[in-house]
Structures are given as structure tokens and as C-alpha cells.
Amino acid sequence: MAAQKGKDLLLKVDSDGLGVFVTVAGLRSRTLAFNAETVDVTHAESAGHWRELLEGAGVKSSRVTGAGIFKDATSDETVRSLFFNGTIRSWQVVVPDFGTVTGPMQISSFELTGRHDGEVTFEVSLDSAGEMVFVAL
């Protein structure tokens, strides 16, 4: 993947559950992380006492974090209501020249910050709540 503009990485949500994705607020930073737990199957006769792992057996998860400003009342209401209702929705992360990751996620963290001489900003974290699907571009 060649160098890309960070602003082109988009976070979208199916805000009404009808399958239409809309970009979430004015995110200034975003991160997408994938995790896979390992299952250790090391035993007394493992070669050289090196750890052995069971292929494909661990739990996979993903986390998306972002920070920015609300661009309008609609984006504010969408994020707020999804958090306070504990709603699991389908989210999409679009990574230019790489692909799109789509799947159910729940907002696990929502923070608001404000300075006396600046705008109100927010930070949000989403954790996967089911299978995430990657489609290469």
C-alpha cells in the first residue's frame, strides 16, 4: 500500500439499521486494530521446549478508535444514542487503496472534551460484536 492521506480513512455507520452507511462526524484521527488471541498447546515433548500454538483456534476481535468534532446535530445524536442505548450497529472502515472492513460493533467508550478557548471534541472507541468482513479494493 502506497502512502495515503490520513483524512481519507473513513468511519461510517448504518445509523438507522437499514443498510445505508453515513460518515460519522468530523473525525480528525482514526485507528483500526485487529487482534487474535493465541491458544497455547505446548507440552512436555515440544521441540526444544518452544511454545506451540494451535493454528486458527484463537478469538479474533477488532477495535476502532477516533477523535474529532461533531459536524452537525445529526452526527452528535447518532453517536450519543448508539452509546447510551448500547446499540450494536454495522460499521464500516474505508481504507483507501486497501479495502473496507464491515461488521457489527458497539461503542465501548465515548468521551467529550472542551477547552475554554476551543471547540468541544469527542473520542469514541468501538469493539467488534461479531464477524468482521474485509473486502479488498
FIMI-306462 format. One record per residue: residue in three letters; x, y, z of N, C-alpha, C, O in turn; residue number from 1; chain. Coordinates in steps of 0.05 Angstrom, whole numbers, plus 32768, in hexadecimal, padded with zeros to 4 digits. Layout:
REM FIMI-306462
+------+--------+---------+------+---------+----------+-------+--------+---------+------+--------+---------+------+-----+------+
| code | n_east | n_north | n_up | ca_east | ca_north | ca_up | c_east | c_north | c_up | o_east | o_north | o_up | pos | unit |
+------+--------+---------+------+---------+----------+-------+--------+---------+------+--------+---------+------+-----+------+
|  ALA |      X |       Y |    Z |       X |        Y |     Z |      X |       Y |    Z |      X |       Y |    Z | NUM |    A |
...
+------+--------+---------+------+---------+----------+-------+--------+---------+------+--------+---------+------+-----+------+
//
This chain:
REM FIMI-306462
+------+--------+---------+------+---------+----------+-------+--------+---------+------+--------+---------+------+-----+------+
| code | n_east | n_north | n_up | ca_east | ca_north | ca_up | c_east | c_north | c_up | o_east | o_north | o_up | pos | unit |
+------+--------+---------+------+---------+----------+-------+--------+---------+------+--------+---------+------+-----+------+
|  MET |   8011 |    7FE9 | 8000 |    8000 |     8000 |  8000 |   8012 |    8019 | 8000 |   8023 |    801B | 8011 |   1 |    A |
|  ALA |   800D |    802A | 7FED |    801C |     8043 |  7FEC |   8013 |    8056 | 8002 |   7FFE |    8052 | 800E |   2 |    A |
|  ALA |   8022 |    806C | 8006 |    801B |     807F |  801A |   8000 |    808B | 8014 |   7FF9 |    8091 | 7FFD |   3 |    A |
|  GLN |   7FF0 |    808F | 8029 |    7FD4 |     809A |  8026 |   7FD0 |    80B1 | 8039 |   7FDE |    80B3 | 804E |   4 |    A |
|  LYS |   7FBD |    80C2 | 8032 |    7FB6 |     80D8 |  8044 |   7FA5 |    80CD | 805A |   7F91 |    80BE | 8055 |   5 |    A |
|  GLY |   7FAC |    80D3 | 8073 |    7F9D |     80C9 |  808A |   7F80 |    80D1 | 8089 |   7F6E |    80C3 | 8093 |   6 |    A |
|  LYS |   7F7A |    80E8 | 807E |    7F5E |     80F2 |  807D |   7F4D |    80E1 | 806B |   7F34 |    80E3 | 806C |   7 |    A |
|  ASP |   7F59 |    80D0 | 805A |    7F4A |     80C0 |  8047 |   7F40 |    80A6 | 8054 |   7F30 |    8097 | 8048 |   8 |    A |
|  LEU |   7F4A |    809F | 806C |    7F40 |     8088 |  807B |   7F25 |    8090 | 8087 |   7F24 |    80A2 | 8098 |   9 |    A |
|  LEU |   7F10 |    8083 | 807F |    7EF5 |     808B |  8087 |   7EE8 |    8077 | 809B |   7EED |    805F | 8098 |  10 |    A |
|  LEU |   7ED9 |    8081 | 80AE |    7ECA |     8071 |  80C0 |   7EAC |    8077 | 80BA |   7EA3 |    808E | 80BC |  11 |    A |
|  LYS |   7E9D |    8061 | 80B3 |    7E81 |     8065 |  80AC |   7E70 |    8052 | 80BE |   7E79 |    803E | 80C7 |  12 |    A |
|  VAL |   7E57 |    805A | 80C1 |    7E44 |     804A |  80D1 |   7E2A |    8047 | 80C2 |   7E21 |    805A | 80B5 |  13 |    A |
|  ASP |   7E1D |    8030 | 80C6 |    7E02 |     802C |  80BC |   7DF0 |    8038 | 80D2 |   7DE7 |    8029 | 80E4 |  14 |    A |
|  SER |   7DEB |    8052 | 80D2 |    7DDF |     8060 |  80E8 |   7DC2 |    8057 | 80EE |   7DBA |    8059 | 8105 |  15 |    A |
|  ASP |   7DB3 |    804E | 80DA |    7D97 |     8047 |  80DF |   7D92 |    8029 | 80DD |   7D7B |    8020 | 80DF |  16 |    A |
|  GLY |   7DA7 |    8019 | 80D8 |    7DA4 |     7FFC |  80D5 |   7D98 |    7FF3 | 80BB |   7D91 |    7FDC | 80B8 |  17 |    A |
|  LEU |   7D97 |    8005 | 80A7 |    7D8B |     7FFE |  808D |   7DA0 |    7FF9 | 8077 |   7D99 |    7FF5 | 8060 |  18 |    A |
|  GLY |   7DBA |    7FF9 | 807E |    7DCE |     7FF2 |  806B |   7DDB |    8009 | 805C |   7DEB |    8004 | 804A |  19 |    A |
|  VAL |   7DD4 |    8022 | 8063 |    7DE0 |     8039 |  8056 |   7DF5 |    8045 | 8069 |   7DEE |    804D | 8080 |  20 |    A |
|  PHE |   7E0E |    8045 | 8061 |    7E24 |     804F |  8072 |   7E28 |    806C | 806E |   7E29 |    8076 | 8057 |  21 |    A |
|  VAL |   7E2C |    807B | 8084 |    7E32 |     8097 |  8084 |   7E4C |    809C | 8094 |   7E51 |    808E | 80A7 |  22 |    A |
|  THR |   7E5B |    80AF | 808B |    7E74 |     80B6 |  8098 |   7E6F |    80C2 | 80B3 |   7E5D |    80D3 | 80B6 |  23 |    A |
|  VAL |   7E7E |    80B9 | 80C7 |    7E7A |     80C2 |  80E3 |   7E89 |    80DC | 80E8 |   7EA2 |    80DC | 80E7 |  24 |    A |
|  ALA |   7E7B |    80F0 | 80EE |    7E86 |     8109 |  80F8 |   7E9F |    8113 | 80E9 |   7EA5 |    8109 | 80D3 |  25 |    A |
|  GLY |   7EAE |    8125 | 80F5 |    7EC6 |     8130 |  80E9 |   7EDE |    8124 | 80F7 |   7EEB |    8132 | 8107 |  26 |    A |
|  LEU |   7EE5 |    810B | 80F1 |    7EFB |     80FE |  80FF |   7F16 |    8109 | 80F5 |   7F1B |    810B | 80DD |  27 |    A |
|  ARG |   7F26 |    8111 | 8108 |    7F41 |     811B |  8102 |   7F56 |    8106 | 8104 |   7F6C |    8108 | 80F8 |  28 |    A |
|  SER |   7F50 |    80F1 | 8113 |    7F63 |     80DA |  8115 |   7F53 |    80C1 | 8117 |   7F3D |    80C0 | 8123 |  29 |    A |
|  ARG |   7F5D |    80AB | 810C |    7F50 |     8091 |  810D |   7F64 |    807B | 810E |   7F7A |    807E | 8103 |  30 |    A |
|  THR |   7F5E |    8065 | 811B |    7F6F |     804E |  811D |   7F5E |    8035 | 811A |   7F49 |    8033 | 8126 |  31 |    A |
|  LEU |   7F68 |    8022 | 810B |    7F5C |     8008 |  8108 |   7F70 |    7FF3 | 8110 |   7F86 |    7FF1 | 8106 |  32 |    A |
|  ALA |   7F68 |    7FE2 | 8124 |    7F7A |     7FCE |  812E |   7F6C |    7FB3 | 812D |   7F55 |    7FB0 | 8134 |  33 |    A |
|  PHE |   7F7B |    7F9E | 8125 |    7F72 |     7F83 |  8125 |   7F81 |    7F73 | 8139 |   7F9A |    7F77 | 813C |  34 |    A |
|  ASN |   7F74 |    7F61 | 8147 |    7F81 |     7F51 |  815B |   7F79 |    7F33 | 8158 |   7F62 |    7F2E | 814F |  35 |    A |
|  ALA |   7F8B |    7F21 | 815F |    7F85 |     7F05 |  815E |   7F92 |    7EF8 | 8176 |   7FAB |    7EF8 | 8178 |  36 |    A |
|  GLU |   7F82 |    7EED | 8188 |    7F8E |     7EDF |  819F |   7F9A |    7EC5 | 8196 |   7F92 |    7EBA | 8182 |  37 |    A |
|  THR |   7FAE |    7EBC | 81A4 |    7FBA |     7EA3 |  819E |   7FB2 |    7E8D | 81B1 |   7FAA |    7E93 | 81C8 |  38 |    A |
|  VAL |   7FB3 |    7E74 | 81A8 |    7FAD |     7E5D |  81BA |   7FC7 |    7E4D | 81BC |   7FD1 |    7E41 | 81A9 |  39 |    A |
|  ASP |   7FD2 |    7E4D | 81D4 |    7FEC |     7E40 |  81D9 |   7FE7 |    7E22 | 81DE |   7FD8 |    7E1A | 81EF |  40 |    A |
|  VAL |   7FF4 |    7E11 | 81CD |    7FF2 |     7DF4 |  81CF |   800D |    7DE7 | 81D5 |   8011 |    7DD0 | 81CE |  41 |    A |
|  THR |   801F |    7DF7 | 81E1 |    8039 |     7DED |  81E8 |   8037 |    7DD6 | 81FC |   8026 |    7DD7 | 820E |  42 |    A |
|  HIS |   8048 |    7DC2 | 81F9 |    8047 |     7DAB |  820B |   8064 |    7DA3 | 8212 |   8077 |    7DAE | 8207 |  43 |    A |
|  ALA |   8068 |    7D8F | 8222 |    8082 |     7D87 |  822C |   8095 |    7D7E | 8215 |   80AD |    7D7F | 8218 |  44 |    A |
|  GLU |   8089 |    7D75 | 81FF |    809A |     7D6B |  81E9 |   809C |    7D7F | 81D2 |   80A4 |    7D78 | 81BC |  45 |    A |
|  SER |   8094 |    7D98 | 81D7 |    8097 |     7DAC |  81C2 |   80B4 |    7DB0 | 81BB |   80C5 |    7DB2 | 81CD |  46 |    A |
|  ALA |   80BA |    7DB1 | 81A1 |    80D6 |     7DB3 |  8197 |   80E5 |    7DCA | 81A5 |   80DC |    7DE1 | 81A3 |  47 |    A |
|  GLY |   80FA |    7DC3 | 81B3 |    810B |     7DD8 |  81BF |   80FC |    7DE8 | 81D5 |   8106 |    7DFD | 81DD |  48 |    A |
|  HIS |   80E6 |    7DDE | 81DE |    80D4 |     7DEC |  81F1 |   80CA |    7E07 | 81E7 |   80C5 |    7E19 | 81F7 |  49 |    A |
|  TRP |   80C8 |    7E09 | 81CD |    80BD |     7E21 |  81C1 |   809F |    7E20 | 81C2 |   8093 |    7E0B | 81C0 |  50 |    A |
|  ARG |   8093 |    7E37 | 81C5 |    8076 |     7E39 |  81C6 |   806B |    7E30 | 81AB |   8076 |    7E35 | 8196 |  51 |    A |
|  GLU |   8054 |    7E22 | 81AD |    8045 |     7E1A |  8195 |   802A |    7E26 | 8196 |   801D |    7E27 | 81AC |  52 |    A |
|  LEU |   8020 |    7E2F | 817F |    8005 |     7E3C |  817E |   7FF3 |    7E2B | 816C |   7FFC |    7E1F | 8159 |  53 |    A |
|  LEU |   7FDA |    7E2B | 8173 |    7FC6 |     7E1D |  8163 |   7FBB |    7E30 | 814E |   7FAF |    7E44 | 8154 |  54 |    A |
|  GLU |   7FC1 |    7E29 | 8135 |    7FBA |     7E3B |  811E |   7F9C |    7E3F | 811C |   7F8C |    7E2D | 811D |  55 |    A |
|  GLY |   7F95 |    7E59 | 8119 |    7F79 |     7E60 |  8114 |   7F66 |    7E5D | 812B |   7F4D |    7E5E | 8127 |  56 |    A |
|  ALA |   7F70 |    7E58 | 8143 |    7F5E |     7E52 |  8159 |   7F57 |    7E6A | 816B |   7F44 |    7E68 | 817B |  57 |    A |
|  GLY |   7F65 |    7E80 | 8169 |    7F61 |     7E96 |  817B |   7F49 |    7EA7 | 8174 |   7F3E |    7EA5 | 815E |  58 |    A |
|  VAL |   7F41 |    7EB8 | 8186 |    7F2B |     7ECB |  8182 |   7F35 |    7EE3 | 8174 |   7F49 |    7EEF | 817C |  59 |    A |
|  LYS |   7F28 |    7EEC | 815E |    7F2F |     7F04 |  8150 |   7F1E |    7F1B | 8159 |   7F07 |    7F17 | 8160 |  60 |    A |
|  SER |   7F29 |    7F33 | 8158 |    7F1A |     7F4B |  815F |   7F26 |    7F62 | 8150 |   7F3C |    7F61 | 8146 |  61 |    A |
|  SER |   7F16 |    7F77 | 814F |    7F21 |     7F90 |  8144 |   7F17 |    7FA7 | 8155 |   7F03 |    7FA6 | 8163 |  62 |    A |
|  ARG |   7F26 |    7FBD | 8153 |    7F1F |     7FD6 |  8162 |   7F25 |    7FED | 8150 |   7F39 |    7FEF | 8142 |  63 |    A |
|  VAL |   7F12 |    8000 | 8150 |    7F15 |     8019 |  8141 |   7F13 |    802F | 8155 |   7F02 |    8030 | 8166 |  64 |    A |
|  THR |   7F26 |    8042 | 8153 |    7F25 |     805A |  8164 |   7F26 |    8072 | 8152 |   7F32 |    8071 | 813C |  65 |    A |
|  GLY |   7F1B |    8088 | 815B |    7F1B |     80A0 |  814C |   7F17 |    80B8 | 815E |   7F0C |    80B6 | 8174 |  66 |    A |
|  ALA |   7F20 |    80CF | 8155 |    7F1D |     80E8 |  8163 |   7F17 |    80FE | 8150 |   7F21 |    80FE | 8139 |  67 |    A |
|  GLY |   7F06 |    8111 | 8158 |    7EFF |     8127 |  8146 |   7EEB |    813A | 8151 |   7EE8 |    813D | 8169 |  68 |    A |
|  ILE |   7EDC |    8146 | 813F |    7EC7 |     8158 |  8146 |   7EAD |    814F | 8139 |   7EAD |    8143 | 8123 |  69 |    A |
|  PHE |   7E97 |    8156 | 8145 |    7E7D |     8150 |  8138 |   7E78 |    8165 | 8123 |   7E7A |    817D | 8128 |  70 |    A |
|  LYS |   7E71 |    815C | 810B |    7E6D |     816F |  80F5 |   7E51 |    817A | 80F5 |   7E4D |    8190 | 80E9 |  71 |    A |
|  ASP |   7E3E |    816C | 8101 |    7E23 |     8176 |  8102 |   7E14 |    8168 | 8118 |   7E1E |    8155 | 8125 |  72 |    A |
|  ALA |   7DFB |    8170 | 811D |    7DEB |     8164 |  8132 |   7DE5 |    8147 | 812C |   7DE1 |    8137 | 813F |  73 |    A |
|  THR |   7DE3 |    813F | 8113 |    7DDC |     8124 |  810C |   7DF2 |    8111 | 8114 |   7DED |    80FC | 811F |  74 |    A |
|  SER |   7E0B |    8118 | 810E |    7E22 |     8106 |  8115 |   7E25 |    8104 | 8133 |   7E2B |    80EF | 813E |  75 |    A |
|  ASP |   7E20 |    811A | 8141 |    7E20 |     811B |  815E |   7E0C |    8108 | 8169 |   7E12 |    80F7 | 817A |  76 |    A |
|  GLU |   7DF3 |    810A | 8160 |    7DDD |     80F9 |  8169 |   7DE2 |    80DC | 8163 |   7DDC |    80CA | 8174 |  77 |    A |
|  THR |   7DED |    80D6 | 814C |    7DF2 |     80BA |  8144 |   7E05 |    80AD | 8157 |   7DFF |    8097 | 8162 |  78 |    A |
|  VAL |   7E1C |    80B9 | 815C |    7E30 |     80AD |  816E |   7E26 |    80AC | 818A |   7E29 |    8097 | 8197 |  79 |    A |
|  ARG |   7E1A |    80C1 | 8193 |    7E0F |     80C2 |  81AF |   7DFA |    80AC | 81B3 |   7DFC |    809D | 81C7 |  80 |    A |
|  SER |   7DE7 |    80A9 | 81A1 |    7DD2 |     8096 |  81A5 |   7DDC |    8079 | 81A3 |   7DD3 |    8068 | 81B2 |  81 |    A |
|  LEU |   7DEF |    8074 | 8191 |    7DFA |     8059 |  818F |   7E09 |    8051 | 81A8 |   7E07 |    803B | 81B1 |  82 |    A |
|  PHE |   7E17 |    8065 | 81B4 |    7E25 |     805F |  81CD |   7E12 |    805B | 81E4 |   7E13 |    8046 | 81F1 |  83 |    A |
|  PHE |   7E01 |    806E | 81E9 |    7DF0 |     806C |  8201 |   7DDB |    8055 | 8200 |   7DD2 |    804C | 8214 |  84 |    A |
|  ASN |   7DD4 |    804D | 81E8 |    7DC2 |     8036 |  81E5 |   7DD1 |    801B | 81E3 |   7DC4 |    8006 | 81E3 |  85 |    A |
|  GLY |   7DEB |    801C | 81E2 |    7DFB |     8003 |  81E0 |   7DF5 |    7FF4 | 81C6 |   7DF8 |    7FDC | 81C5 |  86 |    A |
|  THR |   7DEE |    8003 | 81B1 |    7DE6 |     7FF7 |  8198 |   7DFE |    7FEC | 8188 |   7E13 |    7FF9 | 8186 |  87 |    A |
|  ILE |   7DFB |    7FD4 | 817E |    7E0F |     7FC9 |  816C |   7E05 |    7FCE | 814F |   7DEF |    7FC7 | 8148 |  88 |    A |
|  ARG |   7E16 |    7FDB | 8140 |    7E0F |     7FE2 |  8124 |   7E26 |    7FD9 | 8112 |   7E3C |    7FD2 | 811B |  89 |    A |
|  SER |   7E20 |    7FD8 | 80F9 |    7E34 |     7FD2 |  80E5 |   7E44 |    7FEB | 80DF |   7E38 |    8000 | 80DA |  90 |    A |
|  TRP |   7E5F |    7FE9 | 80E1 |    7E71 |     7FFF |  80DC |   7E83 |    7FF7 | 80C4 |   7E86 |    7FE0 | 80BE |  91 |    A |
|  GLN |   7E8E |    800B | 80B8 |    7EA0 |     8007 |  80A1 |   7EB8 |    8019 | 80A4 |   7EB6 |    8031 | 80AB |  92 |    A |
|  VAL |   7ED0 |    800D | 80A0 |    7EE8 |     801D |  809F |   7EF3 |    801B | 8083 |   7EF9 |    8005 | 8079 |  93 |    A |
|  VAL |   7EF6 |    8032 | 8076 |    7EFF |     8032 |  805A |   7F1C |    803C | 805A |   7F22 |    8052 | 8062 |  94 |    A |
|  VAL |   7F2F |    802A | 8051 |    7F4B |     8031 |  8050 |   7F52 |    8033 | 8032 |   7F52 |    801E | 8024 |  95 |    A |
|  PRO |   7F58 |    804B | 8028 |    7F5D |     804E |  800C |   7F74 |    803D | 8002 |   7F88 |    8039 | 800F |  96 |    A |
|  ASP |   7F70 |    8032 | 7FEA |    7F84 |     8020 |  7FDD |   7F8B |    8008 | 7FED |   7F9F |    7FFB | 7FE8 |  97 |    A |
|  PHE |   7F7A |    8000 | 8000 |    7F7E |     7FE8 |  8010 |   7F65 |    7FD8 | 8010 |   7F65 |    7FC1 | 8007 |  98 |    A |
|  GLY |   7F4F |    7FE3 | 801B |    7F36 |     7FD5 |  801C |   7F22 |    7FE0 | 8030 |   7F26 |    7FF5 | 803B |  99 |    A |
|  THR |   7F0D |    7FD1 | 8034 |    7EF7 |     7FD9 |  8046 |   7EF3 |    7FC3 | 805A |   7EF1 |    7FAB | 8053 | 100 |    A |
|  VAL |   7EF1 |    7FCA | 8074 |    7EEA |     7FB7 |  8089 |   7ECE |    7FBE | 8093 |   7EC9 |    7FD5 | 809A | 101 |    A |
|  THR |   7EBC |    7FAB | 8093 |    7EA1 |     7FAF |  809B |   7E98 |    7F9A | 80AF |   7E9F |    7F83 | 80AC | 102 |    A |
|  GLY |   7E89 |    7FA3 | 80C3 |    7E7E |     7F8F |  80D5 |   7E71 |    7F9D | 80ED |   7E73 |    7FB5 | 80F1 | 103 |    A |
|  PRO |   7E64 |    7F8C | 80FE |    7E57 |     7F97 |  8116 |   7E6A |    7FA0 | 812B |   7E7E |    7F92 | 8131 | 104 |    A |
|  MET |   7E65 |    7FB8 | 8136 |    7E77 |     7FC2 |  814B |   7E65 |    7FD1 | 815F |   7E4F |    7FDA | 8159 | 105 |    A |
|  GLN |   7E70 |    7FD4 | 8177 |    7E63 |     7FE3 |  818C |   7E76 |    7FF8 | 8197 |   7E8E |    7FF3 | 819A | 106 |    A |
|  ILE |   7E6B |    800F | 819C |    7E7C |     8025 |  81A8 |   7E82 |    801D | 81C5 |   7E70 |    801A | 81D5 | 107 |    A |
|  SER |   7E9C |    801A | 81CA |    7EA4 |     8012 |  81E5 |   7EAF |    8029 | 81F6 |   7EB1 |    8027 | 820E | 108 |    A |
|  SER |   7EB4 |    803F | 81E9 |    7EBE |     8056 |  81F7 |   7EB6 |    8070 | 81E7 |   7EB8 |    8070 | 81CF | 109 |    A |
|  PHE |   7EAD |    8084 | 81F6 |    7EA5 |     809D |  81EA |   7EAD |    80B3 | 81FD |   7EA3 |    80B5 | 8213 | 110 |    A |
|  GLU |   7EBF |    80C5 | 81F4 |    7EC8 |     80DB |  8205 |   7EC4 |    80F6 | 81F7 |   7EC8 |    80F8 | 81DF | 111 |    A |
|  LEU |   7EBC |    810A | 8206 |    7EBA |     8125 |  81FD |   7ECF |    8136 | 820B |   7ED3 |    8133 | 8223 | 112 |    A |
|  THR |   7EDC |    8148 | 81FC |    7EF0 |     8159 |  8207 |   7EEB |    8175 | 81FD |   7EE4 |    8179 | 81E6 | 113 |    A |
|  GLY |   7EEF |    8189 | 820E |    7EED |     81A5 |  8205 |   7F00 |    81B7 | 8214 |   7F05 |    81B4 | 822C | 114 |    A |
|  ARG |   7F0C |    81C9 | 8205 |    7F1D |     81DD |  8211 |   7F0F |    81F8 | 8211 |   7EFD |    81FC | 8201 | 115 |    A |
|  HIS |   7F16 |    8209 | 8224 |    7F09 |     8223 |  8226 |   7F0D |    8234 | 820C |   7EFD |    8245 | 8207 | 116 |    A |
|  ASP |   7F22 |    822E | 81FD |    7F28 |     823E |  81E5 |   7F26 |    822E | 81CB |   7F33 |    8235 | 81B7 | 117 |    A |
|  GLY |   7F17 |    8218 | 81CC |    7F15 |     8207 |  81B4 |   7EFB |    81F9 | 81B2 |   7EE8 |    81FE | 81C2 | 118 |    A |
|  GLU |   7EF9 |    81E8 | 819E |    7EE0 |     81D9 |  8199 |   7EDE |    81C0 | 81AA |   7EF2 |    81B7 | 81B6 | 119 |    A |
|  VAL |   7EC6 |    81B5 | 81AC |    7EC2 |     819C |  81BA |   7ECB |    8186 | 81A6 |   7EC3 |    8186 | 818F | 120 |    A |
|  THR |   7EDB |    8174 | 81B0 |    7EE4 |     815D |  81A0 |   7EDA |    8143 | 81AE |   7ED2 |    8143 | 81C5 | 121 |    A |
|  PHE |   7EDB |    812D | 819F |    7ED4 |     8114 |  81AB |   7EE7 |    80FE | 81A2 |   7EF5 |    8100 | 818E | 122 |    A |
|  GLU |   7EE8 |    80E9 | 81B2 |    7EF7 |     80D1 |  81AC |   7EE3 |    80B9 | 81AE |   7ED3 |    80B9 | 81C1 | 123 |    A |
|  VAL |   7EE6 |    80A7 | 819C |    7ED4 |     808F |  819C |   7EE4 |    8076 | 8196 |   7EF7 |    8077 | 8186 | 124 |    A |
|  SER |   7EDD |    8060 | 81A4 |    7EE9 |     8046 |  819F |   7ED2 |    8033 | 8199 |   7EBE |    8033 | 81A6 | 125 |    A |
|  LEU |   7ED7 |    8022 | 8185 |    7EC3 |     800E |  817D |   7ED1 |    7FF2 | 817E |   7EE7 |    7FEF | 8175 | 126 |    A |
|  ASP |   7EC3 |    7FDF | 8189 |    7ECD |     7FC3 |  818A |   7EBB |    7FB1 | 8179 |   7EA3 |    7FB4 | 8179 | 127 |    A |
|  SER |   7EC8 |    7F9F | 816B |    7EB9 |     7F8D |  815A |   7EA6 |    7F7C | 816B |   7EAC |    7F75 | 8182 | 128 |    A |
|  ALA |   7E8E |    7F76 | 815F |    7E79 |     7F67 |  816D |   7E70 |    7F50 | 815B |   7E59 |    7F47 | 815E | 129 |    A |
|  GLY |   7E81 |    7F47 | 814A |    7E7A |     7F32 |  8137 |   7E8F |    7F30 | 8121 |   7EA4 |    7F3C | 8124 | 130 |    A |
|  GLU |   7E89 |    7F22 | 810C |    7E9C |     7F1E |  80F7 |   7EA1 |    7F38 | 80E7 |   7E8E |    7F45 | 80DF | 131 |    A |
|  MET |   7EBA |    7F3F | 80E3 |    7EC3 |     7F56 |  80D3 |   7ECB |    7F4B | 80B8 |   7EDA |    7F37 | 80B6 | 132 |    A |
|  VAL |   7EC2 |    7F58 | 80A3 |    7EC7 |     7F4F |  8088 |   7ED9 |    7F63 | 807A |   7ED3 |    7F7B | 807A | 133 |    A |
|  PHE |   7EEF |    7F5A | 806F |    7F02 |     7F6B |  8060 |   7EFD |    7F67 | 8042 |   7EFD |    7F50 | 8038 | 134 |    A |
|  VAL |   7EFA |    7F7D | 8033 |    7EF8 |     7F7C |  8016 |   7F0E |    7F8D | 800B |   7F0F |    7FA5 | 8010 | 135 |    A |
|  ALA |   7F21 |    7F81 | 7FFC |    7F37 |     7F90 |  7FF1 |   7F2E |    7FA2 | 7FDA |   7F1B |    7F9B | 7FCB | 136 |    A |
|  LEU |   7F3B |    7FB8 | 7FD7 |    7F34 |     7FCA |  7FC1 |   7F44 |    7FC3 | 7FA8 |   7F41 |    7FCF | 7F93 | 137 |    A |
+------+--------+---------+------+---------+----------+-------+--------+---------+------+--------+---------+------+-----+------+
//
